[in-house]
């Protein structure tokens, strides 16, 4: 009988970002107090699971989200660049409520191909790196469970790919809330299901900066 392995993709918690910056891969953006509570809530919610591997994006907000899990399961956090946020030419842009970067004429020259997309890392490249790290985690945790702390866009894109859906999408329709778990269940090496849960949903304040 084939063993069952579960790889959970955990989006980081809420970030302290009073200026409403599209921070992407920029350093220095850490969890807010609510974000730290979210991370603790997730750790408590899965404390009874058989987690034997813990990987994280190297960005501060992801490492801080992983910390309570490391303490709960007695694991070291392995940093992996393949879990990092997608590249985005709009990093550092300050956005006000309702005036997204896609509405500014000075940004139109970057928006020529929404299918690629032309303003950032290619979706297909995100799929390749995320699949690679998921495969690694599945091997490390074979017969058990792994948690990979990442970011909204990479998690959503690999889910779309796994479910055979088109990669171009409306960011407002992503099902990948703060501190949410997107769970890939495998029998042997075969993906058999994708689940989704929001253990810290009660702590989420909306709206949030998209693509984080």
C-alpha positions in Angstrom: 0.0 0.0 0.0 1.3 3.4 -1.0 2.2 5.8 1.9 0.4 9.1 2.2 2.4 12.3 2.4 0.9 15.8 3.0 2.7 19.0 2.0 1.1 22.1 3.5 1.8 25.4 1.8 1.4 28.1 4.5 1.1 31.7 3.6 2.8 34.1 6.1 0.7 36.2 8.5 -0.2 39.8 8.4 2.7 42.2 7.8 3.3 45.6 9.5 2.9 47.9 6.5 1.3 51.3 7.5 2.5 53.0 4.3 0.7 50.4 2.1 3.8 49.5 0.1 3.8 46.7 -2.5 6.8 45.1 -0.8 7.3 42.0 -2.8 10.9 40.8 -2.1 12.0 44.0 -0.3 13.7 43.4 3.0 12.6 44.7 6.3 8.9 43.9 6.2 8.1 41.9 9.3 4.9 40.5 10.9 2.6 42.8 12.7 1.4 41.9 16.2 -1.7 40.4 14.6 0.6 38.5 12.2 2.5 37.0 15.1 -0.8 35.9 16.6 -1.8 34.3 13.3 1.4 32.3 13.2 0.9 31.1 16.8 -2.7 30.2 15.9 -1.7 28.1 13.0 1.0 26.3 15.0 -1.6 25.5 17.7 -4.2 24.3 15.1 -1.9 21.7 13.6 0.1 20.8 16.7 -1.4 17.3 16.6 -0.3 16.6 13.0 2.7 14.5 12.0 4.9 17.3 10.7 8.5 16.2 10.2 9.9 18.8 7.8 9.7 22.6 7.9 10.9 24.9 5.1 10.5 28.6 4.6 11.0 31.5 2.2 14.0 33.5 3.3 12.0 36.7 3.7 11.5 38.0 7.2 7.7 37.6 7.3 7.9 34.0 6.3 10.6 33.1 8.8 8.7 34.8 11.6 5.6 32.7 10.6 7.6 29.5 10.6 9.1 30.2 14.1 6.1 29.0 16.2 5.9 25.9 14.1 9.6 25.2 14.7 9.0 25.5 18.4 5.9 23.3 18.3 7.4 20.4 16.4 11.0 20.7 17.6 12.2 21.3 14.0 14.8 23.5 12.4 13.6 25.8 9.7 15.3 25.1 6.3 15.4 28.3 4.2 14.8 27.7 0.5 14.9 30.5 -2.1 12.4 28.6 -4.2 9.6 29.6 -1.8 10.3 33.3 -2.1 7.7 35.8 -3.4 7.5 36.3 -7.1 9.6 39.1 -8.7 7.5 42.2 -9.4 8.6 45.4 -11.1 6.2 47.4 -8.9 8.1 46.6 -5.7 8.3 49.7 -3.5 5.2 51.4 -5.1 2.9 53.0 -2.5 -0.7 52.3 -3.2 -3.7 54.0 -1.7 -7.0 52.3 -1.2 -8.7 51.8 -4.6 -5.8 53.3 -6.8 -4.0 50.1 -7.8 -0.9 50.2 -10.0 -2.9 48.9 -13.0 -4.8 52.2 -13.2 -1.8 54.5 -13.4 -0.9 55.6 -17.0 2.8 55.7 -16.1 2.7 51.9 -15.5 1.0 50.9 -18.7 4.3 50.2 -20.5 4.8 47.3 -18.1 1.4 45.8 -18.7 1.6 44.6 -22.3 1.2 40.9 -21.5 -1.0 39.8 -18.6 -0.6 36.2 -19.6 3.2 36.0 -18.9 2.9 38.4 -16.9 5.1 41.2 -18.3 5.4 43.0 -15.0 7.1 40.2 -13.1 8.3 36.7 -12.9 6.8 34.3 -15.4 4.0 32.2 -14.0 5.6 29.1 -15.6 8.9 29.8 -13.7 7.0 30.1 -10.5 5.4 26.7 -11.2 8.8 25.1 -11.8 10.4 26.3 -8.7 7.4 25.6 -6.5 7.0 22.1 -7.9 10.7 21.5 -7.3 10.6 22.4 -3.6 7.3 20.5 -3.1 8.9 17.4 -4.6 11.8 17.8 -2.2 9.6 18.2 0.8 7.5 15.2 -0.2 10.7 13.1 -0.3 12.0 14.5 3.1 8.6 13.9 4.8 7.6 10.7 3.0 4.8 9.0 4.9 4.5 12.1 7.2 3.7 15.8 6.7 5.7 18.9 5.7 5.0 22.6 6.1 6.4 25.1 3.5 6.0 28.8 4.4 5.6 30.9 1.3 3.6 33.8 -0.2 0.3 34.3 -1.8 1.1 34.3 -5.5 3.5 31.3 -5.6 1.1 29.3 -3.5 -1.9 30.2 -5.7 0.0 29.6 -9.0 1.2 26.1 -8.0 -2.3 25.3 -6.9 -3.7 26.4 -10.3 -1.1 24.3 -12.1 -1.8 21.3 -9.9 -5.5 21.5 -10.5 -5.0 21.9 -14.3 -6.4 25.5 -14.4 -5.1 28.4 -16.4 -2.3 30.4 -14.8 -3.4 33.9 -15.8 -6.0 35.0 -13.2 -7.6 37.9 -11.4 -5.6 38.5 -8.1 -8.8 39.5 -6.3 -10.1 35.9 -6.8 -7.2 34.1 -5.2 -8.2 31.7 -2.5 -5.1 32.2 -0.3 -5.8 34.2 2.7 -3.2 35.3 5.3 -1.9 32.4 7.3 -3.9 30.0 5.2 -2.9 26.4 4.5 -3.1 24.9 1.0 -2.5 21.2 1.5 -1.3 18.8 -1.2 -2.0 15.1 -0.3 0.0 12.5 -2.1 -0.2 8.7 -2.4 3.3 7.8 -3.2 4.3 10.4 -5.7 0.8 10.9 -7.1 -1.2 14.0 -6.1 -4.6 12.9 -5.0 -6.2 16.0 -3.5 -5.7 19.7 -2.7 -7.3 21.1 0.5 -7.6 24.6 1.9 -8.1 25.9 5.4 -7.8 29.2 7.3 -6.9 28.5 10.9 -6.4 32.2 11.7 -9.4 33.5 9.7 -10.8 35.2 12.8 -7.7 37.5 13.0 -7.8 38.6 9.3 -8.5 42.3 8.7 -9.5 43.2 5.2 -8.6 44.6 2.8 -4.9 43.6 2.6 -2.2 44.6 0.0 -2.6 42.1 -2.8 0.2 39.7 -3.9 1.9 39.4 -0.5 
